[in-house]
Amino acid sequence: MRIGAFEINEPVPDLQDPHALTMIRPWVDVGSVGSLALTRLERHFGATELGKLARPGNFLDFTRYRPVISMREGRRQITVPNSFINYAIREDGHDFLFLRLLEPHMFGEDYTDSIVELLKTFGVKRYALLGAMYDAVPHTRPLLVTGSMAGQDIRQRADAARVEQSTYEGPTTINYLVSNQLSELGIDTASVIVHLPQYAQLEEDFTGTARLLEVLQSFYGLPDHLIDYKKGEHQYQDLTKAMAQNPRLKPVIQQLERNYDARGTQGTKDEPSTLAPEVEDFLREMDQRFDAN
C-alpha cells in the first residue's frame, strides 16, 4: 500500500487516536538523544515496522548518507539509508507512531507532504518532534529543555515538565513544514529539544536522553524504569574528571554556570547570555571541530 512516498506494510493496523513521536537525523539529534529515546520507547512498547520510503533515492543523497555493505551467512548485503515508520498498539491510551526520519537533500516539499498525508491517513492526534541541540550550558547543572506547543493539554504538561518556551530564530529543517501543516489542520504539535553542553559533544549523551524521557513521562505516564539516570551520571562524572585536566575549560565552565544560575534568579530566560571573548572563542573552536567531523 502506498501513502505518498511511503510504502506501507500490509495488513495495515487499526490505530486508536495515535500520537506520532519523531526524530530527525542529523538535525536536532546531537548526542543521539532523539534516537536513543525512541529506541527505548519502541522496545518498551514492542514496536513493529509500519513502512518506509518506497524510493529513498528520490529524496536522499547517497554520497552523504552512505549505503552500508555487511556480510550475512557468507553473502554480501547492502543496506540503503531510509526513513522508517514504526507503530505500537497500547492496551490503554493512545497508540503510537514512531518516525525515524532522515533529513532530505532534495524535493523537501514532496517529502514533507508525504509525511503529512501519512499522519492524516492514520488519524494522528498529536505530532511531537524530539531531539537535542548544542548550547552554551554547563554539564554541572540540570539540562535545559525548550520547545513549542500547540494545544492546551500539551502546554500544561510541558509546563509541569519544566519545558521552556523556545525563542529560537535561525536556520532550521524543511521538516518543520510538517508541524506547520498539522497545526493548520487542528492537530496538536510539539517540539521538545534538550540543550547539551557544547564543549562535550558526546556521541551518545545519556543524561540528555534521560531528560527527554522525563518530559515524555509527564506527557504519557511512562514507567520510571524507562529512564536510566545512572549511565548519564557516570558519563558526566567522567566528563568532569576529563575537564579537570584541561586548564582552558575551567573558566569556561565557571562562566557557563554563572550564566545558567542567572537565568533562574534574574528572570533572563529569553535574553541572550553575554560570554567573555575567550569563552566565545573556545566554543567557536569546538563548533568548527564538530562541523569538520
C-alpha positions as CSV (number, residue, x, y, z in Angstrom):
1,M,0.0,0.0,0.0
2,R,1.4,3.4,-0.9
3,I,0.7,6.6,1.0
4,G,2.5,9.4,-0.7
5,A,6.2,8.4,-1.0
6,F,5.9,5.7,1.7
7,E,5.4,2.0,1.2
8,I,3.1,0.7,4.0
9,N,3.3,-2.9,5.1
10,E,0.1,-4.9,5.0
11,P,-2.1,-5.7,6.8
12,V,-2.5,-2.1,7.8
13,P,-3.0,-1.8,11.6
14,D,-6.1,-0.1,13.0
15,L,-4.6,2.5,15.3
16,Q,-6.6,4.3,18.0
17,D,-6.0,8.1,18.1
18,P,-2.3,7.7,17.6
19,H,0.4,10.1,18.7
20,A,3.4,10.5,16.4
21,L,6.9,10.8,18.1
22,T,9.5,11.9,15.6
23,M,13.3,12.2,15.4
24,I,15.2,13.8,12.5
25,R,18.8,13.0,11.7
26,P,21.2,14.7,11.5
27,W,19.2,17.9,12.5
28,V,18.5,18.2,16.3
29,D,19.7,14.7,17.1
30,V,23.1,15.6,18.6
31,G,24.2,13.2,21.2
32,S,21.8,10.7,19.5
33,V,19.3,11.9,22.2
34,G,16.2,11.6,20.0
35,S,17.3,8.2,18.5
36,L,18.1,6.7,21.9
37,A,14.8,7.9,23.4
38,L,12.8,6.4,20.6
39,T,14.7,3.2,20.8
40,R,13.8,2.8,24.5
41,L,10.1,3.6,23.8
42,E,10.0,1.2,20.8
43,R,11.5,-1.7,22.8
44,H,9.2,-1.0,25.8
45,F,6.0,-0.9,23.7
46,G,7.1,-3.7,21.3
47,A,7.0,-1.5,18.1
48,T,6.6,-3.1,14.7
49,E,7.7,-1.6,11.3
50,L,4.9,0.0,9.5
51,G,6.6,1.3,6.4
52,K,9.5,3.2,4.8
53,L,10.2,5.4,1.7
54,A,9.5,3.4,-1.4
55,R,12.3,5.1,-3.3
56,P,14.6,6.8,-0.8
57,G,16.9,8.0,-3.6
58,N,14.2,10.4,-4.7
59,F,14.9,12.5,-1.5
60,L,18.3,11.4,-0.1
61,D,21.9,12.0,-1.4
62,F,23.7,8.6,-1.0
63,T,27.1,10.3,-1.2
64,R,26.1,11.9,2.2
65,Y,24.0,9.1,3.7
66,R,26.2,6.2,2.6
67,P,24.8,2.7,1.9
68,V,26.4,0.0,4.1
69,I,27.7,-3.4,3.0
70,S,27.6,-6.2,5.5
71,M,28.3,-10.0,5.5
72,R,25.4,-12.3,6.4
73,E,25.8,-16.0,6.2
74,G,28.8,-15.5,3.9
75,R,26.9,-13.3,1.5
76,R,27.3,-9.5,0.9
77,Q,24.2,-7.5,1.6
78,I,23.7,-3.8,1.1
79,T,21.6,-1.6,3.4
80,V,20.3,1.5,1.8
81,P,19.6,4.5,4.1
82,N,15.9,5.2,4.5
83,S,13.3,6.9,6.7
84,F,11.2,4.4,8.7
85,I,7.8,4.5,10.4
86,N,7.1,2.1,13.2
87,Y,4.0,1.6,15.3
88,A,3.0,0.3,18.7
89,I,-0.5,-0.6,20.0
90,R,-1.2,0.0,23.7
91,E,-3.7,-1.7,25.9
92,D,-4.9,1.6,27.1
93,G,-4.4,5.1,25.9
94,H,-3.2,6.4,22.6
95,D,-1.3,4.2,20.2
96,F,2.0,5.4,18.9
97,L,3.7,6.0,15.6
98,F,7.5,6.4,15.7
99,L,9.0,8.3,12.9
100,R,12.7,7.9,12.3
101,L,13.4,10.4,9.5
102,L,16.4,11.4,7.6
103,E,16.6,15.0,6.6
104,P,16.0,15.2,2.8
105,H,18.5,16.7,0.4
106,M,16.0,17.3,-2.5
107,F,12.3,17.6,-3.1
108,G,11.8,18.5,0.5
109,E,8.2,19.8,0.0
110,D,7.2,16.5,-1.6
111,Y,8.8,14.7,1.3
112,T,7.0,16.7,4.0
113,D,3.7,16.4,2.1
114,S,4.0,12.7,2.1
115,I,4.6,12.7,5.9
116,V,1.6,14.8,6.5
117,E,-0.5,12.6,4.2
118,L,0.6,9.5,6.1
119,L,-0.2,11.1,9.5
120,K,-3.6,12.2,8.3
121,T,-4.4,8.7,6.9
122,F,-3.8,7.2,10.3
123,G,-5.7,9.8,12.2
124,V,-2.8,11.2,14.2
125,K,-4.0,13.4,17.1
126,R,-0.6,14.7,18.2
127,Y,2.8,15.2,16.5
128,A,5.9,15.7,18.5
129,L,9.5,16.4,17.3
130,L,12.1,15.1,19.8
131,G,15.8,15.8,19.9
132,A,18.7,17.8,21.2
133,M,21.0,20.7,20.2
134,Y,24.3,22.0,21.5
135,D,24.2,25.2,23.6
136,A,26.4,27.3,25.9
137,V,25.3,25.4,29.0
138,P,27.3,23.5,31.7
139,H,27.1,19.8,32.3
140,T,27.2,20.5,36.0
141,R,23.6,21.8,36.1
142,P,20.3,20.2,35.1
143,L,19.9,20.2,31.4
144,L,17.6,22.8,29.9
145,V,14.7,21.8,27.7
146,T,12.9,24.2,25.3
147,G,10.0,23.6,23.0
148,S,6.9,24.9,21.2
149,M,3.5,23.5,21.9
150,A,0.2,23.9,20.1
151,G,-2.7,22.6,22.2
152,Q,-3.8,23.4,25.7
153,D,-3.3,20.0,27.3
154,I,0.2,19.5,26.0
155,R,1.2,23.1,27.0
156,Q,0.1,22.3,30.6
157,R,2.1,19.1,30.6
158,A,5.1,20.8,29.2
159,D,5.0,23.4,31.9
160,A,4.8,20.7,34.6
161,A,8.0,19.1,33.0
162,R,9.9,22.4,33.1
163,V,9.9,22.9,29.3
164,E,10.7,26.5,28.5
165,Q,9.1,28.2,25.5
166,S,11.5,28.2,22.6
167,T,12.6,31.6,21.3
168,Y,15.0,30.2,18.6
169,E,15.3,32.1,15.4
170,G,17.6,30.9,12.6
171,P,18.3,28.1,10.2
172,T,16.0,25.1,10.5
173,T,15.0,21.9,8.7
174,I,12.4,21.6,6.0
175,N,10.7,19.0,8.1
176,Y,9.2,21.8,10.3
177,L,6.7,22.3,7.4
178,V,5.1,19.1,8.9
179,S,4.4,20.9,12.2
180,N,3.0,23.9,10.4
181,Q,0.7,22.0,8.2
182,L,-0.6,19.8,11.0
183,S,-1.3,22.9,13.2
184,E,-3.4,24.3,10.4
185,L,-5.4,21.1,10.4
186,G,-6.1,21.5,14.1
187,I,-3.7,18.7,15.2
188,D,-1.7,19.2,18.4
189,T,2.0,19.7,17.7
190,A,5.1,20.0,19.9
191,S,8.8,20.2,19.7
192,V,10.9,19.1,22.7
193,I,14.6,19.9,22.4
194,V,17.2,19.2,25.1
195,H,20.2,21.6,25.4
196,L,23.5,19.8,25.7
197,P,26.9,21.2,26.7
198,Q,28.6,22.4,23.5
199,Y,32.1,21.5,24.8
200,A,31.3,17.9,25.4
201,Q,29.8,16.7,22.1
202,L,29.3,13.1,23.2
203,E,28.3,10.6,20.5
204,E,25.6,9.2,22.9
205,D,24.6,11.6,25.6
206,F,22.7,9.5,28.2
207,T,21.9,12.4,30.5
208,G,20.2,14.2,27.6
209,T,18.3,11.0,26.8
210,A,17.1,10.7,30.4
211,R,16.0,14.3,30.4
212,L,14.0,13.9,27.2
213,L,12.3,10.8,28.6
214,E,11.4,12.7,31.8
215,V,9.4,15.1,29.6
216,L,7.7,12.2,27.8
217,Q,6.9,10.6,31.1
218,S,5.0,13.7,32.0
219,F,3.1,13.5,28.7
220,Y,2.3,9.8,28.8
221,G,2.8,8.5,32.3
222,L,5.7,6.3,31.3
223,P,7.1,3.9,34.0
224,D,10.2,5.1,35.9
225,H,12.4,2.2,34.8
226,L,12.4,3.6,31.2
227,I,14.6,6.5,32.5
228,D,18.2,5.3,33.1
229,Y,19.9,8.0,35.2
230,K,23.0,6.0,36.2
231,K,24.5,5.9,32.7
232,G,24.3,9.6,32.4
233,E,25.6,10.3,35.9
234,H,28.7,8.1,35.3
235,Q,29.2,9.7,31.9
236,Y,29.1,13.2,33.2
237,Q,31.3,12.3,36.2
238,D,33.9,11.0,33.7
239,L,33.5,14.3,31.8
240,T,34.1,16.3,35.0
241,K,37.4,14.3,35.6
242,A,38.5,14.9,32.0
243,M,37.6,18.6,32.2
244,A,39.8,18.9,35.3
245,Q,42.8,18.0,33.1
246,N,42.1,20.9,30.7
247,P,43.0,24.3,32.2
248,R,41.3,26.1,29.3
249,L,37.9,24.6,30.3
250,K,37.8,25.6,33.9
251,P,37.0,29.3,33.4
252,V,34.6,28.4,30.5
253,I,32.5,26.1,32.7
254,Q,32.6,28.6,35.6
255,Q,31.1,31.3,33.4
256,L,28.5,28.9,31.9
257,E,27.5,28.1,35.4
258,R,27.1,31.7,36.3
259,N,25.0,32.4,33.2
260,Y,22.9,29.3,33.9
261,D,22.2,30.3,37.5
262,A,21.4,33.9,36.4
263,R,18.5,32.6,34.3
264,G,16.7,31.3,37.3
265,T,17.4,34.2,39.7
266,Q,17.1,37.2,37.4
267,G,14.4,36.1,35.0
268,T,16.7,36.3,32.0
269,K,15.4,33.2,30.2
270,D,14.7,35.0,27.0
271,E,17.7,37.2,27.0
272,P,21.0,36.2,25.3
273,S,23.8,35.5,27.7
274,T,27.0,37.6,27.5
275,L,30.1,35.5,27.3
276,A,33.7,36.6,27.7
277,P,35.6,36.8,24.4
278,E,37.9,33.9,25.4
279,V,34.9,31.7,26.2
280,E,33.2,32.6,22.9
281,D,36.5,31.8,21.1
282,F,36.7,28.4,22.8
283,L,33.1,27.5,22.0
284,R,33.5,28.6,18.4
285,E,36.6,26.4,18.1
286,M,34.5,23.5,19.4
287,D,31.8,24.2,16.8
288,Q,34.4,24.2,14.0
289,R,35.8,20.8,15.1
290,F,32.3,19.4,15.2
291,D,31.5,20.7,11.7
292,A,34.7,19.3,10.4
293,N,33.7,15.8,11.7
